[in-house]
């Protein structure tokens, strides 16, 4: 019994969840109430809003439940730096600058913050990052979405799990 518990603990210590970016694509008319509540829990209240989410089991379940209304995938470091620099906000709806970054968190640059977020050292739930707003309000994408917003990514659309295509979509929306 004791040996099995030690193996489980070592697996939990090694597991670092991936950092996902979820983006709301479609609106609310005709949506089921449970899906709408799940979108509210993910803080995706409006179309073209995006959030950073860690790929834990519970969050993955929420993402797959809402896959017909959102697109999500793994965000890379370069895109995260640009997203924080261009669309990052602090309390009072002021833009996130390196001065605010030094004052609110222990990080000096956007590069340091993005490395800590991707590696899983820091999360938005922690006390030193809570003053940075977790929701990113984005523009509609330049030259439109890939295909249609009514089909999944594997069918030629934009919805559901899109993998690393989310980085291209974010660049189109900044």
C-alpha positions as a printed NumPy array, in Angstrom:
array([[  0.   ,   0.   ,   0.   ],
       [  2.684,   2.5  ,   1.017],
       [  4.683,   1.899,  -2.17 ],
       [  1.696,   2.638,  -4.406],
       [  1.065,   5.948,  -2.623],
       [  4.677,   7.026,  -3.112],
       [  4.434,   6.367,  -6.863],
       [  1.284,   8.45 ,  -7.142],
       [  2.869,  11.332,  -5.228],
       [  5.929,  11.334,  -7.491],
       [  3.719,  11.46 , -10.589],
       [  1.779,  14.406,  -9.155],
       [  5.006,  16.265,  -8.4  ],
       [  6.264,  15.812, -11.985],
       [  2.977,  16.889, -13.616],
       [  3.018,  20.492, -14.803],
       [ -0.195,  21.48 , -16.592],
       [  0.047,  23.198, -19.95 ],
       [ -1.016,  26.795, -20.318],
       [ -4.013,  27.104, -22.614],
       [ -5.616,  30.198, -24.101],
       [ -9.392,  29.979, -24.513],
       [-11.204,  32.382, -26.829],
       [-14.962,  32.839, -27.139],
       [-16.057,  32.754, -30.771],
       [-19.853,  32.5  , -30.767],
       [-22.642,  34.323, -28.943],
       [-25.346,  33.194, -26.546],
       [-28.664,  32.908, -28.487],
       [-29.925,  29.326, -28.415],
       [-27.266,  28.183, -25.941],
       [-28.083,  25.692, -23.197],
       [-28.049,  27.063, -19.649],
       [-25.35 ,  24.646, -18.436],
       [-22.97 ,  25.702, -21.192],
       [-23.66 ,  29.38 , -20.488],
       [-22.886,  28.825, -16.797],
       [-19.642,  27.049, -17.698],
       [-18.62 ,  29.963, -19.919],
       [-19.301,  32.333, -17.028],
       [-17.093,  30.213, -14.76 ],
       [-14.337,  30.47 , -17.376],
       [-14.873,  34.278, -17.418],
       [-15.772,  34.237, -21.115],
       [-18.762,  36.569, -20.922],
       [-18.545,  38.16 , -24.371],
       [-17.456,  37.292, -27.897],
       [-13.743,  37.956, -28.65 ],
       [-12.758,  37.711, -24.978],
       [ -9.918,  35.381, -24.071],
       [ -8.473,  33.94 , -20.859],
       [ -5.388,  32.001, -19.806],
       [ -6.253,  28.592, -18.357],
       [ -4.038,  25.883, -16.884],
       [ -4.725,  22.438, -18.274],
       [ -5.881,  20.707, -15.125],
       [ -8.463,  17.95 , -15.328],
       [-11.371,  20.127, -14.223],
       [-10.557,  22.951, -16.627],
       [-10.129,  20.524, -19.528],
       [-13.604,  19.175, -18.799],
       [-15.01 ,  22.69 , -18.851],
       [-13.267,  23.438, -22.154],
       [-14.578,  20.295, -23.83 ],
       [-18.096,  21.073, -22.571],
       [-17.992,  24.495, -24.279],
       [-16.148,  23.354, -27.418],
       [-19.044,  24.402, -29.688],
       [-18.684,  28.064, -28.681],
       [-14.957,  28.565, -28.015],
       [-11.588,  27.719, -29.491],
       [ -8.624,  26.819, -27.309],
       [ -5.055,  25.653, -27.624],
       [ -1.55 ,  25.86 , -26.183],
       [ -0.114,  29.371, -26.158],
       [  3.601,  29.836, -26.757],
       [  5.912,  32.235, -24.947],
       [  6.35 ,  34.735, -27.783],
       [  2.583,  35.146, -28.219],
       [  2.033,  35.434, -24.464],
       [  4.592,  38.248, -24.205],
       [  2.907,  40.152, -27.021],
       [ -0.567,  39.528, -25.561],
       [  0.451,  40.845, -22.132],
       [  2.193,  43.863, -23.63 ],
       [ -0.604,  44.873, -26.029],
       [ -3.812,  43.762, -24.282],
       [ -2.813,  43.304, -20.62 ],
       [ -4.747,  45.494, -18.166],
       [ -4.535,  46.267, -14.453],
       [ -7.207,  47.495, -12.05 ],
       [ -8.741,  50.735, -13.215],
       [ -8.544,  49.554, -16.859],
       [ -5.048,  50.964, -17.26 ],
       [ -2.606,  49.294, -19.657],
       [ -0.098,  46.872, -18.164],
       [  3.376,  48.407, -18.357],
       [  6.731,  47.283, -17.   ],
       [  6.402,  49.858, -14.189],
       [  3.14 ,  48.247, -13.038],
       [  4.743,  44.85 , -13.479],
       [  7.589,  45.761, -11.114],
       [  5.207,  47.33 ,  -8.614],
       [  2.508,  44.613,  -8.542],
       [  4.634,  41.505,  -9.036],
       [  8.246,  40.581,  -8.454],
       [  8.997,  40.425, -12.185],
       [ 10.967,  43.114, -14.002],
       [ 10.014,  42.325, -17.611],
       [  7.239,  40.688, -19.588],
       [  9.663,  37.904, -20.538],
       [ 10.149,  36.9  , -16.885],
       [  6.393,  36.898, -16.227],
       [  5.605,  34.85 , -19.328],
       [  8.28 ,  32.264, -18.477],
       [  6.851,  31.914, -14.961],
       [  3.293,  31.57 , -16.286],
       [  4.177,  28.958, -18.903],
       [  6.313,  26.899, -16.523],
       [  3.505,  26.926, -13.931],
       [  5.424,  28.785, -11.202],
       [  2.827,  31.583, -11.072],
       [ -0.889,  31.559, -11.765],
       [ -3.547,  34.244, -11.799],
       [ -5.043,  32.845,  -8.605],
       [ -1.993,  33.778,  -6.553],
       [ -1.791,  36.929,  -4.465],
       [  0.939,  38.747,  -6.378],
       [ -0.682,  38.469,  -9.823],
       [ -4.319,  39.086,  -8.877],
       [ -4.268,  42.809,  -9.744],
       [ -3.595,  41.977, -13.393],
       [ -6.937,  41.37 , -15.112],
       [ -7.326,  37.762, -16.272],
       [ -9.585,  38.582, -19.25 ],
       [ -8.099,  39.876, -22.493],
       [-10.497,  41.897, -24.664],
       [ -9.469,  41.344, -28.26 ],
       [-10.495,  42.763, -31.662],
       [-12.239,  40.617, -34.264],
       [ -9.579,  38.858, -36.362],
       [ -8.12 ,  40.609, -39.366],
       [ -9.177,  38.833, -42.59 ],
       [-11.674,  36.782, -40.581],
       [-11.687,  33.393, -38.941],
       [-10.416,  30.242, -40.581],
       [-13.357,  28.772, -42.46 ],
       [-16.586,  29.223, -40.551],
       [-17.447,  29.733, -36.899],
       [-20.052,  26.954, -36.99 ],
       [-17.672,  24.046, -37.646],
       [-14.879,  22.516, -35.616],
       [-11.218,  22.886, -36.484],
       [-10.96 ,  19.352, -37.877],
       [-13.897,  20.067, -40.229],
       [-12.352,  23.267, -41.599],
       [-13.741,  25.716, -39.052],
       [-12.458,  27.537, -35.989],
       [-14.192,  25.926, -32.993],
       [-12.901,  23.431, -30.428],
       [ -9.329,  22.39 , -29.79 ],
       [ -7.096,  24.13 , -32.339],
       [ -3.646,  23.305, -30.956],
       [ -0.962,  25.82 , -31.849],
       [ -3.223,  27.593, -34.39 ],
       [ -4.46 ,  29.64 , -31.413],
       [ -1.212,  31.639, -31.624],
       [ -1.975,  32.687, -35.213],
       [ -5.519,  33.578, -34.199],
       [ -4.273,  35.754, -31.329],
       [ -1.891,  37.602, -33.673],
       [ -4.804,  38.301, -36.023],
       [ -6.834,  39.7  , -33.103],
       [ -4.248,  41.988, -31.457]])
